[in-house]
Structure formats: structure tokens, C-alpha cells
Amino acid sequence: MLGSGAITQSYLSETIPPEIEGTGLGAVRSSASLLASMGPVLFGAIAERGFFDEGYLSLALLMALVTLLTLRLPGETE
């Protein structure tokens, strides 16, 4: 998961309109970092309440959803 940052940031920097490129990319990166840093805390809270298996399954489903959404990204247009 951590290795995808370089790929997605390159893609985003190419697709974000030039008028909002700096601010838009910064907002997306900051939001993604915030959500990513909260992941272990949320999973720990779920596991502490006895729902470890459900939490693990929800992470697997989330990654499957992200993978499917990634496949829907438009390709290069020339």
C-alpha cells in the first residue's frame, strides 16, 4: 500500500487542472495521509472490542474496492 503513493501522485499531478494543481494535489495528499494515519488506531479500537476478524475482513474488502476503482482510472490519451 505504501508503494502506491509515487504512482498515484504522478497520476494526480497529470490529471489535476493547472489552475488548482498545487492546492488540489496538496489537499488530496494531506487528506490521504490523515486517513492512512488513522487506520491503525481505528483497527486497534475495533480489535479491542472483540471484532478482530470483522475488522480484518473489512480491510480486505476495502483493498478490493480500491483495486477495482484503480482499474477504472482512465488511461493515457494522446
Secondary structure, DSSP 8 states (H G I E B T S, - for coil): -TTHHHHHHHHHHHHS-GGGHHHHHHHHHHHHHHHHHHHHHHHHHHHHTT-HHHHHHHHHHHHHHHHHHHHTS-----
